[in-house]
C-alpha cells in the first residue's frame, strides 16, 4: 500500500508545533519543583500540604495517559491534541492566578488530565507523518522535547522564580500553547477514527485506580515512613487489588481496555522495559543531585543549575547525532554504547566526595547526557519499528506510561535508600566516637566530650559523611542495574525495511 506523507515543508511546521506542545508538557513535570517554597509562602500551606501541588499533577497525568490511545482512536488524533493543548494552556493560566492552595491543586490536577495526551500523541504523530527512513531523525527531535524538558526545568524554574515570580513557571506555558494550537490547527491533517468499540470502562477504572494508588504510595511513602503508616498500607493494598482485577479482566474480556496484541511485539515489549529502566536512570539521578549539591556541598541554586546543565548539553548533542547515526549503524549498537556511557557515568559518580570540585560533576553529567541521548532515540525507533500501525496510539500511550512509572519508582526507591542508608552509616560511624577509643584519642586528642558545641559539630560532620556515603551507594546501585539490563539487548530485533513499512500508516481525509 502506498502511503501519502505530507510535504517536507508541512512536516517541519507540524514537527515544530508538536514539539512546542511536548516541551510545554515535559517542562511542567519538574519546573514547579524549585518554586514550591515560594508557592508555600504565598498560599500559607504546610510542607505536607504543598507537596500536593506536585502530587496532583503526577497522579492525574498517570491515570489519564493510558486513556489517550482510546481517545485518539475514537475521536481522531488532531482533535485530541488540540483539545489537550487548550485545556493544558488554560489550566496553566489558572495555576498562575491561583490565590489559595485548593485552587492551585485543583488547577494542577486539570493540567495533568489535559497534559497526559501531549507526549504520547506527539510521538505517534511524528512517526506517522514521516516515512520509515526518517523515523530516526524524527525520534531524535521528539526525544529532545521529552527528555530535555525535565532536565532544564529546574534551572528555568529557578531563574523565573528568582527574577520574576513563582507564577511565571505557569504563565510561560501561555505563548507556547497558543503557538502549538495555531500550528497544529493549520498544518496537521486529521486521522480517521479507528473502528473502536465501546470503552472498556471497568478495565480503565481498575487500571486508573491501580496507577493512582501506586503514584500516591510512591509519592507519600517516604514522608509517611512507608508501611509503618496505615495510609501507605491501604494504598499498597489498593495497588495489588486493582492491579489483580485489571489483569484478570484483561485476560478474560472480549474487548479489553488494552489489547494484548500490543505486547505480542517483542521489540515493543522489550523497548518498554528499557524505557522503564531509562526512566529510573534519568529521573532518580535528577532527584538525587540537587539535594546532594545544595545540602552537602553548599552549592547555591544557580550554581547547582550550572553544574548540572552539561547533562542537558550532552543529551542534546547525542540526540542530534543519533538521528543521523541510526541510518548507518545498527540501532542496538547505539543503545549498547549509550548504556555503556551511562554505566561509566554512574561509576564516576560513585567516586564523589565532600572534597571534590565541580569538574567531576560536570564530566559525569556530560557523559550521562551523551548516554541518555544515544539510548532514547534508537530505543524509541526500535520499539515502534515492527509494531502494526493499528497499535500506534495505544503503543505510544503505554510506552510513555511505563517510562513514567519507572521514573516514579526510581525516585521513590532511591530516595528511600539514601535516607535509610544514611541513618545506618551514621549509627555505625558514631559507634567509634567515644572517649575510650584510642584511635579517637589519637586523631583528636583535644576533643572534649563534655562540650555540647563540639559534640554537635562532630555529629554534623558525621551526618554529612554518612549522607555522602548513602549517595555513593545509590550511584553504585544504578551502575549495577545498568550493567544488568545490557544483555537483554540481544533479544531486540533489528527491523527489516518491510517491517518498518508495515508499521507505518497515515490515514488522510
C-alpha positions as CSV (number, residue, x, y, z in Angstrom):
1,X,0.0,0.0,0.0
2,X,1.3,3.4,-1.0
3,X,1.3,5.8,2.0
4,X,0.9,9.5,1.4
5,X,3.1,11.7,3.6
6,X,2.9,15.5,4.0
7,X,5.3,17.6,2.0
8,X,8.7,18.3,3.8
9,X,7.7,21.9,4.5
10,X,4.5,20.9,6.1
11,X,6.2,18.2,8.1
12,X,8.6,20.7,9.5
13,X,5.8,23.0,10.6
14,X,3.8,20.1,12.2
15,X,7.0,18.9,13.9
16,X,7.7,22.4,15.3
17,X,4.1,22.7,16.6
18,X,4.1,19.2,18.1
19,X,7.4,19.8,19.8
20,X,6.1,23.0,21.3
21,X,3.3,21.1,23.0
22,X,5.7,18.3,24.1
23,X,8.2,20.7,25.6
24,X,5.4,22.6,27.3
25,X,4.2,19.5,29.0
26,X,7.6,17.9,29.8
27,X,8.8,21.2,31.4
28,X,5.9,21.2,33.8
29,X,6.9,17.8,35.3
30,X,9.8,19.5,37.0
31,X,9.7,23.3,36.5
32,X,7.4,23.8,39.5
33,X,9.6,21.9,42.0
34,X,12.0,24.7,42.7
35,X,9.2,27.2,43.1
36,X,7.4,25.2,45.9
37,X,8.9,27.2,48.8
38,X,7.7,30.4,47.2
39,X,4.2,28.9,46.5
40,X,4.1,27.6,50.0
41,X,4.6,31.1,51.5
42,X,2.2,32.7,49.1
43,X,-0.8,30.3,49.9
44,X,0.2,29.8,53.5
45,X,0.4,26.0,53.3
46,X,2.3,23.4,55.4
47,X,5.2,21.4,54.0
48,X,3.0,18.3,53.6
49,X,0.1,20.3,52.0
50,X,2.3,22.0,49.4
51,X,3.5,18.6,48.1
52,X,0.1,18.1,46.7
53,X,1.0,20.7,44.1
54,X,3.3,18.1,42.6
55,X,1.3,15.0,43.5
56,X,-1.9,16.2,42.0
57,X,-0.3,16.7,38.6
58,X,1.7,13.5,38.6
59,X,-1.3,11.3,39.7
60,X,-3.7,12.9,37.2
61,X,-1.3,12.5,34.3
62,X,-0.5,8.9,35.2
63,X,-4.2,8.0,35.4
64,X,-5.2,9.5,32.1
65,X,-2.1,8.6,30.0
66,X,-3.4,5.0,29.1
67,X,-6.8,6.5,28.1
68,X,-5.2,8.7,25.4
69,X,-4.9,5.8,23.0
70,X,-8.6,5.1,23.1
71,X,-9.5,8.8,22.8
72,X,-7.2,9.2,19.7
73,X,-8.7,6.1,18.0
74,X,-12.3,7.2,18.8
75,X,-12.2,11.0,18.1
76,X,-9.1,11.5,16.0
77,X,-5.6,12.4,17.0
78,X,-5.8,16.1,15.8
79,X,-8.9,16.8,17.8
80,X,-7.4,15.2,20.9
81,X,-4.2,17.2,20.6
82,X,-6.0,20.5,20.1
83,X,-8.4,19.8,23.0
84,X,-5.5,18.8,25.2
85,X,-3.4,21.9,24.3
86,X,-6.3,24.3,25.0
87,X,-7.1,22.6,28.3
88,X,-3.5,22.5,29.4
89,X,-2.8,26.1,28.5
90,X,-6.0,27.4,30.2
91,X,-5.1,25.3,33.3
92,X,-1.6,26.8,33.3
93,X,-3.0,30.3,33.3
94,X,-5.4,29.4,36.2
95,X,-2.5,28.0,38.2
96,X,-0.6,31.3,37.7
97,X,-3.5,33.4,39.1
98,X,-4.5,30.9,41.9
99,X,-4.6,32.5,45.3
100,X,-5.3,29.5,47.6
101,X,-3.9,26.0,48.0
102,X,-7.1,24.4,46.9
103,X,-7.2,26.4,43.7
104,X,-3.7,25.6,42.7
105,X,-4.0,21.9,43.5
106,X,-7.3,21.7,41.5
107,X,-5.8,23.5,38.5
108,X,-2.6,21.3,38.6
109,X,-5.0,18.3,38.6
110,X,-6.5,19.7,35.4
111,X,-3.0,20.3,33.9
112,X,-2.3,16.6,34.5
113,X,-5.6,15.5,32.9
114,X,-5.2,17.6,29.8
115,X,-1.4,17.1,29.5
116,X,-1.5,13.3,29.6
117,X,-2.0,13.0,25.8
118,X,0.6,15.5,24.7
119,X,3.8,13.4,24.9
120,X,2.5,10.1,23.6
121,X,0.4,11.6,20.8
122,X,3.3,13.8,19.7
123,X,5.4,10.7,19.3
124,X,2.7,8.9,17.3
125,X,2.2,12.0,15.1
126,X,5.9,12.3,14.2
127,X,6.0,8.5,13.4
128,X,3.0,8.8,11.1
129,X,4.0,12.0,9.2
130,X,7.5,10.7,8.4
131,X,8.5,7.8,6.1
132,X,10.3,4.9,7.7
133,X,13.8,6.1,6.7
134,X,13.0,9.4,8.6
135,X,11.9,7.8,11.8
136,X,15.4,8.0,13.4
137,X,15.7,11.8,12.9
138,X,12.0,12.2,13.9
139,X,12.5,10.4,17.2
140,X,15.7,12.4,17.7
141,X,13.6,15.6,17.7
142,X,10.9,14.1,19.8
143,X,13.3,12.8,22.4
144,X,14.8,16.2,22.8
145,X,11.5,17.6,23.9
146,X,10.5,14.6,26.0
147,X,13.9,14.4,27.9
148,X,15.4,17.8,27.8
149,X,12.3,19.4,29.4
150,X,12.7,17.7,32.8
151,X,16.4,18.3,32.7
152,X,16.3,22.0,32.1
153,X,13.0,22.5,34.0
154,X,14.6,23.1,37.5
155,X,17.1,25.6,36.2
156,X,14.5,27.5,34.2
157,X,12.0,27.4,37.1
158,X,14.7,28.7,39.5
159,X,15.5,31.6,37.1
160,X,11.9,32.6,36.6
161,X,11.1,32.4,40.3
162,X,14.2,34.5,41.3
163,X,13.8,37.1,38.6
164,X,10.0,37.4,38.2
165,X,7.8,35.3,40.5
166,X,6.7,31.7,41.0
167,X,3.6,32.5,38.9
168,X,5.7,32.7,35.8
169,X,6.6,29.0,35.9
170,X,3.0,28.6,34.8
171,X,2.5,31.7,32.7
172,X,5.4,30.7,30.5
173,X,3.1,28.0,29.0
174,X,0.6,30.5,27.6
175,X,2.5,31.7,24.5
176,X,3.8,28.2,23.8
177,X,0.3,26.8,24.0
178,X,-1.0,29.4,21.6
179,X,1.7,28.8,19.0
180,X,1.3,25.0,19.3
181,X,-2.5,25.2,18.8
182,X,-2.2,27.6,15.8
183,X,0.4,25.4,14.1
184,X,-1.5,22.1,14.5
185,X,-4.8,23.7,13.6
186,X,-3.4,24.9,10.3
187,X,-1.0,22.2,9.2
188,X,-1.9,18.8,10.8
189,X,-4.4,16.6,8.9
190,X,-6.9,14.7,11.0
191,X,-6.5,11.0,11.2
192,X,-9.6,8.9,10.6
193,X,-11.1,7.5,13.7
194,X,-10.4,3.8,14.0
195,X,-13.3,1.4,14.2
196,X,-13.2,1.1,18.0
197,X,-15.8,-0.5,20.1
198,X,-17.2,1.0,23.3
199,X,-14.8,1.9,26.1
200,X,-13.9,-0.9,28.5
201,X,-14.9,1.2,31.4
202,X,-14.3,-1.4,34.1
203,X,-10.8,-2.2,32.7
204,X,-9.9,1.5,32.6
205,X,-11.2,2.1,36.1
206,X,-9.2,-0.8,37.5
207,X,-6.0,0.4,35.8
208,X,-6.6,4.0,36.8
209,X,-7.2,3.1,40.4
210,X,-4.1,0.9,40.5
211,X,-1.9,3.5,38.9
212,X,-3.3,6.3,41.1
213,X,-2.8,4.3,44.2
214,X,0.8,3.4,43.1
215,X,1.6,7.0,42.5
216,X,0.3,8.1,45.8
217,X,2.1,5.4,47.6
218,X,5.4,6.2,45.9
219,X,5.0,10.0,46.3
220,X,4.0,9.9,50.0
221,X,5.8,6.8,51.2
222,X,8.9,8.5,52.4
223,X,7.1,11.2,54.4
224,X,4.8,8.6,56.0
225,X,7.6,6.1,56.8
226,X,6.3,3.7,54.2
227,X,4.5,0.6,55.5
228,X,4.5,1.7,59.1
229,X,1.8,4.1,58.0
230,X,-1.8,2.9,57.7
231,X,-2.3,5.2,54.6
232,X,0.6,3.6,52.7
233,X,-0.6,0.1,53.7
234,X,-4.1,0.9,52.3
235,X,-2.6,2.4,49.1
236,X,-0.3,-0.7,48.7
237,X,-3.3,-3.0,49.2
238,X,-5.3,-1.0,46.5
239,X,-2.4,-1.4,44.1
240,X,-2.5,-5.2,44.5
241,X,-6.3,-5.5,44.4
242,X,-7.0,-3.2,41.5
243,X,-3.9,-4.5,39.6
244,X,-5.1,-8.1,40.0
245,X,-8.7,-7.2,38.9
246,X,-7.3,-5.4,35.9
247,X,-5.1,-8.3,34.8
248,X,-7.8,-10.9,35.4
249,X,-10.3,-8.8,33.4
250,X,-7.9,-8.1,30.6
251,X,-7.2,-11.8,30.1
252,X,-10.9,-12.7,30.0
253,X,-12.7,-9.8,28.4
254,X,-13.8,-9.9,24.8
255,X,-12.6,-6.3,24.1
256,X,-10.3,-5.3,26.9
257,X,-9.1,-1.7,27.5
258,X,-5.6,-2.7,26.5
259,X,-5.3,-5.0,23.5
260,X,-2.8,-7.8,24.5
261,X,-1.7,-7.9,20.9
262,X,0.3,-4.8,21.7
263,X,2.7,-6.8,23.8
264,X,3.0,-9.7,21.4
265,X,5.5,-7.5,19.6
266,X,8.9,-8.4,21.1
267,X,10.5,-5.1,20.2
268,X,7.8,-3.0,21.8
269,X,7.7,-5.1,25.0
270,X,11.5,-5.0,25.4
271,X,11.6,-1.4,24.3
272,X,9.1,-0.5,27.1
273,X,11.2,-2.5,29.6
274,X,14.3,-0.5,28.6
275,X,12.2,2.7,28.7
276,X,11.3,1.8,32.3
277,X,15.0,1.4,33.2
278,X,15.8,4.6,31.4
279,X,13.1,6.4,33.5
280,X,14.9,5.1,36.6
281,X,18.3,6.2,35.4
282,X,17.3,9.7,34.3
283,X,14.9,10.9,36.9
284,X,16.2,9.3,40.0
285,X,19.6,10.9,39.4
286,X,17.9,14.2,38.7
287,X,16.1,13.9,42.0
288,X,19.3,13.0,44.0
289,X,21.7,15.6,42.7
290,X,20.2,18.9,43.7
291,X,19.8,18.0,47.4
292,X,23.3,16.5,47.5
293,X,24.9,19.5,45.9
294,X,22.9,22.1,47.9
295,X,22.7,20.2,51.2
296,X,26.1,18.6,51.5
297,X,28.4,20.8,49.3
298,X,26.7,24.1,50.0
299,X,26.0,25.0,46.3
300,X,23.6,27.8,45.7
301,X,20.6,27.1,43.4
302,X,22.2,29.0,40.5
303,X,25.5,27.1,40.7
304,X,23.6,23.8,41.0
305,X,21.8,24.6,37.8
306,X,25.1,25.4,36.1
307,X,27.0,22.3,37.1
308,X,24.1,20.0,36.1
309,X,23.5,21.8,32.8
310,X,26.2,19.8,30.9
311,X,23.8,16.8,31.3
312,X,21.3,18.5,29.1
313,X,24.1,19.6,26.7
314,X,25.3,16.0,26.4
315,X,21.7,14.8,25.7
316,X,21.2,17.4,23.0
317,X,24.4,16.5,21.2
318,X,23.8,12.8,21.4
319,X,20.2,13.0,20.3
320,X,21.2,15.1,17.3
321,X,23.9,12.7,16.4
322,X,21.7,9.6,17.0
323,X,19.2,10.9,14.4
324,X,22.0,10.7,11.8
325,X,23.9,7.6,13.1
326,X,20.7,5.5,13.2
327,X,20.6,5.4,9.4
328,X,24.1,4.0,9.2
329,X,24.5,1.7,12.2
330,X,22.5,-0.9,13.9
331,X,20.3,0.8,16.5
332,X,21.1,-1.9,19.0
333,X,24.7,-0.9,18.8
334,X,23.9,2.7,19.6
335,X,21.8,1.6,22.6
336,X,24.6,-0.6,23.8
337,X,27.1,2.3,23.6
338,X,24.5,4.6,25.3
339,X,24.2,2.1,28.2
340,X,27.9,1.8,28.4
341,X,28.3,5.6,28.7
342,X,25.5,5.6,31.3
343,X,27.3,2.9,33.3
344,X,30.6,4.9,33.0
345,X,28.9,8.0,34.3
346,X,27.4,6.1,37.3
347,X,30.9,4.7,38.0
348,X,32.3,8.2,38.0
349,X,29.6,9.4,40.3
350,X,30.4,6.6,42.8
351,X,33.7,8.5,43.3
352,X,32.0,11.7,44.6
353,X,33.3,13.1,47.8
354,X,32.8,16.1,50.1
355,X,36.1,17.5,48.9
356,X,35.5,17.3,45.2
357,X,35.3,20.3,42.9
358,X,32.9,20.9,40.0
359,X,35.0,19.1,37.4
360,X,33.9,15.5,38.3
361,X,30.3,16.6,38.5
362,X,30.4,18.3,35.0
363,X,32.3,15.4,33.4
364,X,30.0,12.7,34.8
365,X,26.9,14.7,33.8
366,X,28.1,15.3,30.3
367,X,28.8,11.6,29.8
368,X,25.4,10.7,31.3
369,X,23.7,13.0,28.9
370,X,25.5,11.5,26.0
371,X,24.5,8.1,27.1
372,X,20.8,9.1,27.6
373,X,20.7,10.6,24.1
374,X,22.2,7.5,22.4
375,X,19.7,5.3,24.3
376,X,16.5,7.2,23.9
377,X,16.4,7.9,20.2
378,X,17.1,4.4,18.8
379,X,15.1,2.9,21.6
380,X,12.0,5.0,20.6
381,X,12.6,4.0,17.0
382,X,13.1,0.2,17.6
383,X,10.1,0.0,20.0
384,X,7.7,1.0,17.2
385,X,9.6,-0.3,14.2
386,X,7.8,-3.7,14.0
387,X,4.5,-2.6,15.7
388,X,1.5,-2.6,13.4
389,X,0.0,0.8,12.7
390,X,-3.3,0.0,14.4
391,X,-1.5,-0.2,17.7
392,X,0.3,3.2,17.2
393,X,-1.9,5.2,19.5
394,X,-2.1,2.7,22.3
395,X,1.6,1.9,22.0
396,X,2.6,5.5,22.3
397,X,0.4,5.9,25.4
398,X,1.8,2.7,27.1
399,X,5.4,3.5,26.2
400,X,5.1,6.9,27.9
401,X,3.2,5.4,30.9
402,X,5.7,2.7,31.5
403,X,8.6,5.1,31.3
404,X,6.8,7.5,33.8
405,X,6.1,4.6,36.2
406,X,9.9,3.7,36.0
407,X,10.8,7.3,36.9
408,X,8.3,7.4,39.8
409,X,9.5,4.1,41.2
410,X,13.2,5.0,40.7
411,X,12.8,8.3,42.5
412,X,11.0,6.8,45.5
413,X,13.2,3.8,45.8
414,X,16.5,5.8,45.5
415,X,15.3,8.5,47.9
416,X,14.3,5.9,50.5
417,X,17.6,4.0,50.0
418,X,19.7,7.2,50.6
419,X,17.7,8.3,53.7
420,X,17.7,4.9,55.4
421,X,21.3,4.1,54.4
422,X,22.4,7.5,55.7
423,X,20.9,6.6,59.1
424,X,22.6,3.2,59.1
425,X,26.0,4.6,58.2
426,X,25.6,7.3,60.8
427,X,24.9,4.8,63.5
428,X,28.0,2.8,62.5
429,X,30.3,5.8,62.5
430,X,29.2,7.1,65.9
431,X,29.9,3.7,67.4
432,X,33.6,4.5,67.4
433,X,33.3,8.1,68.6
434,X,33.7,7.6,72.3
435,X,36.3,8.6,74.9
436,X,37.7,5.1,75.5
437,X,38.6,4.6,71.8
438,X,42.4,5.0,71.5
439,X,42.1,5.8,67.8
440,X,39.7,8.7,68.6
441,X,42.1,9.9,71.3
442,X,45.0,9.9,68.8
443,X,43.1,11.5,65.9
444,X,41.5,14.3,68.1
445,X,43.4,14.5,71.4
446,X,41.9,17.8,72.3
447,X,38.3,16.8,71.7
448,X,36.1,17.3,74.8
449,X,33.0,15.1,75.0
450,X,31.7,17.4,77.8
451,X,31.4,20.4,75.5
452,X,28.0,20.4,73.7
453,X,29.1,22.7,70.9
454,X,32.0,20.4,69.9
455,X,29.8,17.3,70.1
456,X,27.2,19.0,67.9
457,X,29.9,19.9,65.3
458,X,31.2,16.3,65.4
459,X,27.7,15.0,64.8
460,X,27.1,17.4,61.9
461,X,30.4,16.2,60.3
462,X,29.4,12.6,60.7
463,X,26.0,13.3,59.3
464,X,27.5,14.8,56.2
465,X,29.9,11.9,55.7
466,X,27.0,9.4,56.2
467,X,24.8,11.2,53.7
468,X,27.6,11.2,51.1
469,X,28.2,7.5,51.6
470,X,24.5,6.9,51.1
471,X,24.5,8.8,47.8
472,X,27.6,6.9,46.6
473,X,25.9,3.6,47.4
474,X,22.9,4.8,45.4
475,X,25.1,5.5,42.4
476,X,26.7,2.1,42.7
477,X,23.3,0.5,42.7
478,X,22.4,2.3,39.5
479,X,25.7,1.3,38.0
480,X,24.9,-2.4,38.6
481,X,21.3,-2.0,37.3
482,X,22.7,-0.5,34.1
483,X,25.1,-3.4,33.6
484,X,22.4,-6.0,34.4
485,X,20.0,-4.9,31.6
486,X,22.5,-4.6,28.9
487,X,22.5,-8.4,27.9
488,X,18.7,-8.0,27.1
489,X,19.7,-6.0,24.0
490,X,20.4,-9.3,22.3
491,X,16.7,-10.0,22.3
492,X,15.8,-6.9,20.3
493,X,15.2,-7.4,16.6
494,X,16.8,-5.3,14.0
495,X,13.8,-4.3,11.8
496,X,13.8,-5.1,8.2
497,X,12.6,-2.5,5.7
498,X,9.4,-4.4,5.2
499,X,8.7,-4.5,8.9
500,X,9.2,-0.7,9.2
501,X,6.9,-0.1,6.3
502,X,4.2,-2.4,7.7
503,X,4.3,-0.4,10.9
504,X,3.6,2.9,9.2
505,X,0.2,4.2,8.0
506,X,-1.2,7.7,7.7
507,X,-4.9,7.8,7.1
508,X,-5.9,11.1,5.5
509,X,-9.3,12.5,4.9
